[in-house]
């Protein structure tokens, strides 16, 4: 399992790879959002309120998924730190 963190603008990001997914989880003052993609890296991105939460929406593009995650956290998408290992998520 890979586990990388980054922090900026009051937001902490944690990127991890499990047996089935690549997951980018964000936390800001107790509010969370997660963006997940299958391990093969070709499926749509799923946005969830938490890593294990129910899927809220699916997106082809990483930018759109980040927009939704930022909305859940109450910040601008530009405020989200994205670890380098997660920068290639999306189709």
Backbone atoms as SQL, in Angstrom:
CREATE TABLE atoms (id INTEGER PRIMARY KEY, chain TEXT, resi INTEGER, resn TEXT, atom TEXT, x REAL, y REAL, z REAL);
INSERT INTO atoms VALUES
  (1, 'A', 1, 'UNK', 'N', 0.840, -1.182, 0.000),
  (2, 'A', 1, 'UNK', 'CA', 0.000, 0.000, 0.000),
  (3, 'A', 1, 'UNK', 'C', 0.885, 1.246, 0.000),
  (4, 'A', 2, 'UNK', 'N', 0.599, 2.147, -0.884),
  (5, 'A', 2, 'UNK', 'CA', 1.276, 3.431, -0.947),
  (6, 'A', 2, 'UNK', 'C', 0.525, 4.405, -0.057),
  (7, 'A', 3, 'UNK', 'N', 1.230, 5.298, 0.607),
  (8, 'A', 3, 'UNK', 'CA', 0.589, 6.279, 1.464),
  (9, 'A', 3, 'UNK', 'C', 1.429, 7.551, 1.445),
  (10, 'A', 4, 'UNK', 'N', 0.893, 8.620, 0.844),
  (11, 'A', 4, 'UNK', 'CA', 1.603, 9.885, 0.714),
  (12, 'A', 4, 'UNK', 'C', 0.677, 10.991, 1.197),
  (13, 'A', 5, 'UNK', 'N', 1.208, 11.945, 1.949),
  (14, 'A', 5, 'UNK', 'CA', 0.395, 13.066, 2.411),
  (15, 'A', 5, 'UNK', 'C', 0.968, 14.386, 1.936),
  (16, 'A', 6, 'UNK', 'N', 0.076, 15.381, 1.879),
  (17, 'A', 6, 'UNK', 'CA', 0.460, 16.751, 1.550),
  (18, 'A', 6, 'UNK', 'C', -0.510, 17.664, 2.289),
  (19, 'A', 7, 'UNK', 'N', -0.066, 18.869, 2.610),
  (20, 'A', 7, 'UNK', 'CA', -0.931, 19.826, 3.299),
  (21, 'A', 7, 'UNK', 'C', -0.687, 21.222, 2.764),
  (22, 'A', 8, 'UNK', 'N', -1.749, 21.983, 2.646),
  (23, 'A', 8, 'UNK', 'CA', -1.671, 23.387, 2.222),
  (24, 'A', 8, 'UNK', 'C', -3.032, 24.034, 2.464),
  (25, 'A', 9, 'UNK', 'N', -3.026, 25.304, 2.768),
  (26, 'A', 9, 'UNK', 'CA', -4.247, 26.090, 2.883),
  (27, 'A', 9, 'UNK', 'C', -5.261, 25.492, 3.869),
  (28, 'A', 10, 'UNK', 'N', -4.772, 24.867, 4.926),
  (29, 'A', 10, 'UNK', 'CA', -5.656, 24.286, 5.923),
  (30, 'A', 10, 'UNK', 'C', -6.277, 22.960, 5.527),
  (31, 'A', 11, 'UNK', 'N', -5.833, 22.386, 4.408),
  (32, 'A', 11, 'UNK', 'CA', -6.360, 21.119, 3.913),
  (33, 'A', 11, 'UNK', 'C', -5.230, 20.087, 3.916),
  (34, 'A', 12, 'UNK', 'N', -5.523, 18.896, 4.428),
  (35, 'A', 12, 'UNK', 'CA', -4.572, 17.790, 4.376),
  (36, 'A', 12, 'UNK', 'C', -5.077, 16.778, 3.365),
  (37, 'A', 13, 'UNK', 'N', -4.182, 16.319, 2.502),
  (38, 'A', 13, 'UNK', 'CA', -4.507, 15.304, 1.507),
  (39, 'A', 13, 'UNK', 'C', -3.710, 14.044, 1.802),
  (40, 'A', 14, 'UNK', 'N', -4.358, 12.907, 1.647),
  (41, 'A', 14, 'UNK', 'CA', -3.687, 11.616, 1.830),
  (42, 'A', 14, 'UNK', 'C', -3.994, 10.761, 0.614),
  (43, 'A', 15, 'UNK', 'N', -2.960, 10.375, -0.090),
  (44, 'A', 15, 'UNK', 'CA', -3.105, 9.508, -1.260),
  (45, 'A', 15, 'UNK', 'C', -2.677, 8.110, -0.858),
  (46, 'A', 16, 'UNK', 'N', -3.510, 7.123, -1.185),
  (47, 'A', 16, 'UNK', 'CA', -3.159, 5.741, -0.877),
  (48, 'A', 16, 'UNK', 'C', -3.616, 4.829, -2.004),
  (49, 'A', 17, 'UNK', 'N', -2.972, 3.684, -2.076),
  (50, 'A', 17, 'UNK', 'CA', -3.320, 2.666, -3.056),
  (51, 'A', 17, 'UNK', 'C', -3.630, 1.387, -2.290),
  (52, 'A', 18, 'UNK', 'N', -4.829, 0.865, -2.511),
  (53, 'A', 18, 'UNK', 'CA', -5.234, -0.383, -1.873),
  (54, 'A', 18, 'UNK', 'C', -5.187, -1.489, -2.932),
  (55, 'A', 19, 'UNK', 'N', -5.681, -2.643, -2.586),
  (56, 'A', 19, 'UNK', 'CA', -5.734, -3.752, -3.544),
  (57, 'A', 19, 'UNK', 'C', -6.682, -3.464, -4.699),
  (58, 'A', 20, 'UNK', 'N', -7.651, -2.571, -4.500),
  (59, 'A', 20, 'UNK', 'CA', -8.654, -2.337, -5.533),
  (60, 'A', 20, 'UNK', 'C', -8.778, -0.898, -6.019),
  (61, 'A', 21, 'UNK', 'N', -8.249, 0.076, -5.263),
  (62, 'A', 21, 'UNK', 'CA', -8.441, 1.483, -5.626),
  (63, 'A', 21, 'UNK', 'C', -7.223, 2.359, -5.361),
  (64, 'A', 22, 'UNK', 'N', -7.187, 3.447, -6.102),
  (65, 'A', 22, 'UNK', 'CA', -6.326, 4.582, -5.796),
  (66, 'A', 22, 'UNK', 'C', -7.254, 5.594, -5.127),
  (67, 'A', 23, 'UNK', 'N', -6.877, 6.112, -3.968),
  (68, 'A', 23, 'UNK', 'CA', -7.764, 6.993, -3.209),
  (69, 'A', 23, 'UNK', 'C', -7.020, 8.263, -2.795),
  (70, 'A', 24, 'UNK', 'N', -7.660, 9.397, -3.033),
  (71, 'A', 24, 'UNK', 'CA', -7.149, 10.686, -2.592),
  (72, 'A', 24, 'UNK', 'C', -8.181, 11.250, -1.618),
  (73, 'A', 25, 'UNK', 'N', -7.798, 11.307, -0.348),
  (74, 'A', 25, 'UNK', 'CA', -8.706, 11.751, 0.706),
  (75, 'A', 25, 'UNK', 'C', -8.281, 13.128, 1.200),
  (76, 'A', 26, 'UNK', 'N', -9.249, 14.006, 1.375),
  (77, 'A', 26, 'UNK', 'CA', -8.996, 15.358, 1.872),
  (78, 'A', 26, 'UNK', 'C', -9.672, 15.547, 3.215),
  (79, 'A', 27, 'UNK', 'N', -9.030, 16.338, 4.082),
  (80, 'A', 27, 'UNK', 'CA', -9.586, 16.659, 5.391),
  (81, 'A', 27, 'UNK', 'C', -9.339, 18.127, 5.670),
  (82, 'A', 28, 'UNK', 'N', -10.405, 18.805, 6.088),
  (83, 'A', 28, 'UNK', 'CA', -10.291, 20.218, 6.472),
  (84, 'A', 28, 'UNK', 'C', -11.187, 20.446, 7.676),
  (85, 'A', 29, 'UNK', 'N', -10.598, 20.673, 8.814),
  (86, 'A', 29, 'UNK', 'CA', -11.351, 20.959, 10.046),
  (87, 'A', 29, 'UNK', 'C', -12.444, 19.932, 10.302),
  (88, 'A', 30, 'UNK', 'N', -12.135, 18.658, 10.078),
  (89, 'A', 30, 'UNK', 'CA', -13.096, 17.600, 10.336),
  (90, 'A', 30, 'UNK', 'C', -14.036, 17.286, 9.188),
  (91, 'A', 31, 'UNK', 'N', -14.051, 18.119, 8.163),
  (92, 'A', 31, 'UNK', 'CA', -14.846, 17.838, 6.960),
  (93, 'A', 31, 'UNK', 'C', -13.975, 17.020, 6.018),
  (94, 'A', 32, 'UNK', 'N', -14.560, 16.016, 5.395),
  (95, 'A', 32, 'UNK', 'CA', -13.775, 15.151, 4.523),
  (96, 'A', 32, 'UNK', 'C', -14.419, 14.990, 3.151),
  (97, 'A', 33, 'UNK', 'N', -13.587, 14.596, 2.207),
  (98, 'A', 33, 'UNK', 'CA', -14.017, 14.256, 0.854),
  (99, 'A', 33, 'UNK', 'C', -12.985, 13.279, 0.314),
  (100, 'A', 34, 'UNK', 'N', -13.425, 12.385, -0.550),
  (101, 'A', 34, 'UNK', 'CA', -12.506, 11.408, -1.131),
  (102, 'A', 34, 'UNK', 'C', -12.778, 11.264, -2.618),
  (103, 'A', 35, 'UNK', 'N', -11.704, 11.095, -3.370),
  (104, 'A', 35, 'UNK', 'CA', -11.774, 10.824, -4.805),
  (105, 'A', 35, 'UNK', 'C', -11.113, 9.465, -5.004),
  (106, 'A', 36, 'UNK', 'N', -11.824, 8.547, -5.651),
  (107, 'A', 36, 'UNK', 'CA', -11.306, 7.186, -5.823),
  (108, 'A', 36, 'UNK', 'C', -11.377, 6.757, -7.281),
  (109, 'A', 37, 'UNK', 'N', -10.423, 5.924, -7.670),
  (110, 'A', 37, 'UNK', 'CA', -10.365, 5.374, -9.021),
  (111, 'A', 37, 'UNK', 'C', -9.926, 3.918, -8.906),
  (112, 'A', 38, 'UNK', 'N', -10.406, 3.066, -9.820),
  (113, 'A', 38, 'UNK', 'CA', -9.996, 1.668, -9.710),
  (114, 'A', 38, 'UNK', 'C', -8.485, 1.551, -9.882),
  (115, 'A', 39, 'UNK', 'N', -7.944, 0.470, -9.438),
  (116, 'A', 39, 'UNK', 'CA', -6.493, 0.273, -9.399),
  (117, 'A', 39, 'UNK', 'C', -5.864, 0.298, -10.789),
  (118, 'A', 40, 'UNK', 'N', -6.647, -0.069, -11.810),
  (119, 'A', 40, 'UNK', 'CA', -6.128, -0.070, -13.181),
  (120, 'A', 40, 'UNK', 'C', -6.004, 1.335, -13.748),
  (121, 'A', 41, 'UNK', 'N', -6.692, 2.304, -13.134),
  (122, 'A', 41, 'UNK', 'CA', -6.536, 3.697, -13.516),
  (123, 'A', 41, 'UNK', 'C', -7.267, 4.129, -14.766),
  (124, 'A', 42, 'UNK', 'N', -8.226, 3.336, -15.244),
  (125, 'A', 42, 'UNK', 'CA', -8.921, 3.753, -16.461),
  (126, 'A', 42, 'UNK', 'C', -10.400, 4.058, -16.238),
  (127, 'A', 43, 'UNK', 'N', -10.930, 3.819, -15.071),
  (128, 'A', 43, 'UNK', 'CA', -12.354, 4.040, -14.806),
  (129, 'A', 43, 'UNK', 'C', -12.607, 5.474, -14.360),
  (130, 'A', 44, 'UNK', 'N', -13.877, 5.835, -14.352),
  (131, 'A', 44, 'UNK', 'CA', -14.269, 7.161, -13.887),
  (132, 'A', 44, 'UNK', 'C', -13.898, 7.323, -12.419),
  (133, 'A', 45, 'UNK', 'N', -13.710, 8.569, -12.022),
  (134, 'A', 45, 'UNK', 'CA', -13.400, 8.903, -10.634),
  (135, 'A', 45, 'UNK', 'C', -14.686, 8.983, -9.831),
  (136, 'A', 46, 'UNK', 'N', -14.669, 8.437, -8.639),
  (137, 'A', 46, 'UNK', 'CA', -15.832, 8.476, -7.751),
  (138, 'A', 46, 'UNK', 'C', -15.561, 9.471, -6.637),
  (139, 'A', 47, 'UNK', 'N', -16.501, 10.355, -6.395),
  (140, 'A', 47, 'UNK', 'CA', -16.383, 11.292, -5.277),
  (141, 'A', 47, 'UNK', 'C', -17.291, 10.795, -4.167),
  (142, 'A', 48, 'UNK', 'N', -16.721, 10.732, -2.960),
  (143, 'A', 48, 'UNK', 'CA', -17.436, 10.255, -1.775),
  (144, 'A', 48, 'UNK', 'C', -17.240, 11.262, -0.642),
  (145, 'A', 49, 'UNK', 'N', -18.139, 11.269, 0.335),
  (146, 'A', 49, 'UNK', 'CA', -17.929, 12.163, 1.478),
  (147, 'A', 49, 'UNK', 'C', -16.797, 11.682, 2.387),
  (148, 'A', 50, 'UNK', 'N', -16.547, 10.358, 2.385),
  (149, 'A', 50, 'UNK', 'CA', -15.455, 9.752, 3.145),
  (150, 'A', 50, 'UNK', 'C', -14.881, 8.618, 2.295),
  (151, 'A', 51, 'UNK', 'N', -13.758, 8.073, 2.695),
  (152, 'A', 51, 'UNK', 'CA', -13.140, 6.982, 1.944),
  (153, 'A', 51, 'UNK', 'C', -14.106, 5.813, 1.770),
  (154, 'A', 52, 'UNK', 'N', -14.812, 5.459, 2.834),
  (155, 'A', 52, 'UNK', 'CA', -15.723, 4.323, 2.798),
  (156, 'A', 52, 'UNK', 'C', -17.180, 4.718, 2.558),
  (157, 'A', 53, 'UNK', 'N', -17.427, 5.998, 2.315),
  (158, 'A', 53, 'UNK', 'CA', -18.799, 6.476, 2.149),
  (159, 'A', 53, 'UNK', 'C', -19.399, 6.095, 0.805),
  (160, 'A', 54, 'UNK', 'N', -20.689, 6.353, 0.677),
  (161, 'A', 54, 'UNK', 'CA', -21.393, 6.084, -0.568),
  (162, 'A', 54, 'UNK', 'C', -20.969, 7.077, -1.643),
  (163, 'A', 55, 'UNK', 'N', -20.892, 6.593, -2.841),
  (164, 'A', 55, 'UNK', 'CA', -20.527, 7.421, -3.991),
  (165, 'A', 55, 'UNK', 'C', -21.566, 8.529, -4.179),
  (166, 'A', 56, 'UNK', 'N', -21.084, 9.759, -4.346),
  (167, 'A', 56, 'UNK', 'CA', -21.973, 10.894, -4.596),
  (168, 'A', 56, 'UNK', 'C', -22.114, 11.176, -6.085),
  (169, 'A', 57, 'UNK', 'N', -21.008, 11.029, -6.822),
  (170, 'A', 57, 'UNK', 'CA', -20.985, 11.362, -8.251),
  (171, 'A', 57, 'UNK', 'C', -19.767, 10.723, -8.886),
  (172, 'A', 58, 'UNK', 'N', -19.822, 10.554, -10.221),
  (173, 'A', 58, 'UNK', 'CA', -18.670, 10.062, -10.987),
  (174, 'A', 58, 'UNK', 'C', -18.274, 11.101, -12.032),
  (175, 'A', 59, 'UNK', 'N', -16.970, 11.179, -12.275),
  (176, 'A', 59, 'UNK', 'CA', -16.440, 12.142, -13.245),
  (177, 'A', 59, 'UNK', 'C', -15.359, 11.482, -14.091),
  (178, 'A', 60, 'UNK', 'N', -15.262, 11.910, -15.349),
  (179, 'A', 60, 'UNK', 'CA', -14.165, 11.466, -16.207),
  (180, 'A', 60, 'UNK', 'C', -12.891, 12.232, -15.858),
  (181, 'A', 61, 'UNK', 'N', -13.041, 13.516, -15.609),
  (182, 'A', 61, 'UNK', 'CA', -11.878, 14.369, -15.405),
  (183, 'A', 61, 'UNK', 'C', -11.533, 14.607, -13.946),
  (184, 'A', 62, 'UNK', 'N', -10.256, 14.641, -13.675),
  (185, 'A', 62, 'UNK', 'CA', -9.753, 14.888, -12.330),
  (186, 'A', 62, 'UNK', 'C', -10.167, 16.273, -11.843),
  (187, 'A', 63, 'UNK', 'N', -10.121, 17.280, -12.736),
  (188, 'A', 63, 'UNK', 'CA', -10.483, 18.643, -12.334),
  (189, 'A', 63, 'UNK', 'C', -11.920, 18.719, -11.814),
  (190, 'A', 64, 'UNK', 'N', -12.839, 18.032, -12.498),
  (191, 'A', 64, 'UNK', 'CA', -14.237, 18.052, -12.064),
  (192, 'A', 64, 'UNK', 'C', -14.406, 17.351, -10.712),
  (193, 'A', 65, 'UNK', 'N', -13.687, 16.246, -10.521),
  (194, 'A', 65, 'UNK', 'CA', -13.747, 15.539, -9.238),
  (195, 'A', 65, 'UNK', 'C', -13.184, 16.423, -8.120),
  (196, 'A', 66, 'UNK', 'N', -12.100, 17.133, -8.406),
  (197, 'A', 66, 'UNK', 'CA', -11.522, 18.037, -7.404),
  (198, 'A', 66, 'UNK', 'C', -12.472, 19.189, -7.096),
  (199, 'A', 67, 'UNK', 'N', -13.173, 19.690, -8.105),
  (200, 'A', 67, 'UNK', 'CA', -14.169, 20.752, -7.874),
  (201, 'A', 67, 'UNK', 'C', -15.217, 20.288, -6.869),
  (202, 'A', 68, 'UNK', 'N', -15.711, 19.069, -7.064),
  (203, 'A', 68, 'UNK', 'CA', -16.738, 18.528, -6.166),
  (204, 'A', 68, 'UNK', 'C', -16.169, 18.309, -4.765),
  (205, 'A', 69, 'UNK', 'N', -14.974, 17.761, -4.667),
  (206, 'A', 69, 'UNK', 'CA', -14.342, 17.555, -3.363),
  (207, 'A', 69, 'UNK', 'C', -14.159, 18.890, -2.640),
  (208, 'A', 70, 'UNK', 'N', -13.712, 19.900, -3.359),
  (209, 'A', 70, 'UNK', 'CA', -13.527, 21.228, -2.761),
  (210, 'A', 70, 'UNK', 'C', -14.851, 21.793, -2.260),
  (211, 'A', 71, 'UNK', 'N', -15.914, 21.573, -3.017),
  (212, 'A', 71, 'UNK', 'CA', -17.244, 22.028, -2.603),
  (213, 'A', 71, 'UNK', 'C', -17.652, 21.364, -1.285),
  (214, 'A', 72, 'UNK', 'N', -17.383, 20.074, -1.151),
  (215, 'A', 72, 'UNK', 'CA', -17.709, 19.365, 0.089),
  (216, 'A', 72, 'UNK', 'C', -16.927, 19.920, 1.281),
  (217, 'A', 73, 'UNK', 'N', -15.730, 20.418, 1.018),
  (218, 'A', 73, 'UNK', 'CA', -14.877, 20.959, 2.085),
  (219, 'A', 73, 'UNK', 'C', -15.093, 22.448, 2.330),
  (220, 'A', 74, 'UNK', 'N', -15.783, 23.115, 1.399),
  (221, 'A', 74, 'UNK', 'CA', -16.009, 24.550, 1.526),
  (222, 'A', 74, 'UNK', 'C', -14.795, 25.389, 1.187),
  (223, 'A', 75, 'UNK', 'N', -13.984, 24.908, 0.223),
  (224, 'A', 75, 'UNK', 'CA', -12.792, 25.648, -0.206),
  (225, 'A', 75, 'UNK', 'C', -12.769, 25.741, -1.732),
  (226, 'A', 76, 'UNK', 'N', -11.850, 26.526, -2.238),
  (227, 'A', 76, 'UNK', 'CA', -11.620, 26.600, -3.679),
  (228, 'A', 76, 'UNK', 'C', -10.846, 25.365, -4.120),
  (229, 'A', 77, 'UNK', 'N', -11.117, 24.856, -5.324),
  (230, 'A', 77, 'UNK', 'CA', -10.335, 23.720, -5.826),
  (231, 'A', 77, 'UNK', 'C', -8.834, 24.007, -5.850),
  (232, 'A', 78, 'UNK', 'N', -8.465, 25.267, -6.012),
  (233, 'A', 78, 'UNK', 'CA', -7.057, 25.647, -6.053),
  (234, 'A', 78, 'UNK', 'C', -6.390, 25.523, -4.683),
  (235, 'A', 79, 'UNK', 'N', -7.203, 25.401, -3.625),
  (236, 'A', 79, 'UNK', 'CA', -6.668, 25.252, -2.275),
  (237, 'A', 79, 'UNK', 'C', -6.349, 23.806, -1.917),
  (238, 'A', 80, 'UNK', 'N', -6.739, 22.865, -2.771),
  (239, 'A', 80, 'UNK', 'CA', -6.516, 21.452, -2.472),
  (240, 'A', 80, 'UNK', 'C', -5.093, 21.033, -2.819),
  (241, 'A', 81, 'UNK', 'N', -4.353, 20.525, -1.854),
  (242, 'A', 81, 'UNK', 'CA', -3.027, 20.003, -2.165),
  (243, 'A', 81, 'UNK', 'C', -3.182, 18.616, -2.811),
  (244, 'A', 82, 'UNK', 'N', -2.478, 18.384, -3.897),
  (245, 'A', 82, 'UNK', 'CA', -2.540, 17.087, -4.573),
  (246, 'A', 82, 'UNK', 'C', -1.134, 16.499, -4.595),
  (247, 'A', 83, 'UNK', 'N', -0.915, 15.417, -3.850),
  (248, 'A', 83, 'UNK', 'CA', 0.399, 14.773, -3.873),
  (249, 'A', 83, 'UNK', 'C', 0.761, 14.370, -5.306),
  (250, 'A', 84, 'UNK', 'N', 2.017, 14.458, -5.644),
  (251, 'A', 84, 'UNK', 'CA', 2.482, 14.162, -7.002),
  (252, 'A', 84, 'UNK', 'C', 2.036, 12.783, -7.491),
  (253, 'A', 85, 'UNK', 'N', 2.011, 11.792, -6.608),
  (254, 'A', 85, 'UNK', 'CA', 1.602, 10.444, -6.991),
  (255, 'A', 85, 'UNK', 'C', 0.153, 10.376, -7.461),
  (256, 'A', 86, 'UNK', 'N', -0.679, 11.345, -7.060),
  (257, 'A', 86, 'UNK', 'CA', -2.088, 11.345, -7.421),
  (258, 'A', 86, 'UNK', 'C', -2.397, 12.244, -8.615),
  (259, 'A', 87, 'UNK', 'N', -1.422, 12.970, -9.110),
  (260, 'A', 87, 'UNK', 'CA', -1.654, 13.975, -10.156),
  (261, 'A', 87, 'UNK', 'C', -2.147, 13.395, -11.472),
  (262, 'A', 88, 'UNK', 'N', -1.978, 12.104, -11.701),
  (263, 'A', 88, 'UNK', 'CA', -2.395, 11.506, -12.978),
  (264, 'A', 88, 'UNK', 'C', -3.742, 10.780, -12.886),
  (265, 'A', 89, 'UNK', 'N', -4.499, 11.021, -11.823),
  (266, 'A', 89, 'UNK', 'CA', -5.799, 10.375, -11.704),
  (267, 'A', 89, 'UNK', 'C', -6.756, 10.960, -12.752),
  (268, 'A', 90, 'UNK', 'N', -7.723, 10.188, -13.153),
  (269, 'A', 90, 'UNK', 'CA', -8.697, 10.621, -14.151),
  (270, 'A', 90, 'UNK', 'C', -8.391, 10.009, -15.501),
  (271, 'A', 91, 'UNK', 'N', -9.290, 10.238, -16.439),
  (272, 'A', 91, 'UNK', 'CA', -9.132, 9.628, -17.763),
  (273, 'A', 91, 'UNK', 'C', -8.490, 10.600, -18.726);
